[in-house]
Amino acid sequence: NPLGTILDKETLKDILRFINDKNIHLVCDEIYAATAFSQPSFISISEVKSEVVGCNDDLVHIVYSLSKDLGFPGFRVGIIYSYNDAVVNIARKMSSFGLV
């Protein structure tokens, strides 16, 4: 998300319904999550998915990095949040340094 734009709650719900209907994965880049926004305010996909009936948690993955919100270019600390064990295991193998 190079523009730092955010989506409203209803759009996020529509996206979740779509990925569940089509059985495709959604990777949400929430790299600007702690940046101050005016309107609409930031809402995480994790807050919305509990409101979508029948949402398959295994299809939703969130990535985040400290470098944008903290203004640390080059500070390589990233986070992947997923309920999908296969995705988490692959991410562990891709790490070049270590895991927390």
Residue pairs with C-beta under 8 A, 6 or more apart in sequence:
1 29
1 31
1 32
4 32
4 35
6 32
6 37
6 40
6 42
6 43
7 15
8 40
8 43
9 43
9 48
12 43
12 45
12 48
13 48
13 51
13 52
15 26
16 26
16 45
16 48
16 49
16 52
16 55
16 60
17 52
19 25
19 26
19 59
19 60
20 52
20 54
20 55
20 56
20 59
23 56
23 59
24 59
25 59
25 60
25 61
26 45
26 59
26 60
26 61
27 61
27 62
27 63
28 44
28 45
28 60
28 61
28 62
28 63
29 63
29 64
30 44
30 45
30 62
30 63
30 64
31 63
31 64
31 65
31 68
31 69
32 42
32 68
32 69
33 42
33 44
33 64
33 69
34 69
35 42
35 68
35 69
44 62
45 60
45 62
46 60
46 62
46 81
49 55
49 57
49 60
57 83
57 84
58 83
58 84
59 84
60 82
60 83
61 80
61 81
61 82
61 84
61 87
62 79
62 80
62 81
62 82
63 78
63 79
63 80
63 81
64 78
64 79
64 81
65 76
65 77
65 78
65 79
66 72
66 75
66 77
66 78
67 73
67 74
67 75
67 76
67 77
80 87
80 88
80 91
82 88
82 91
92 99
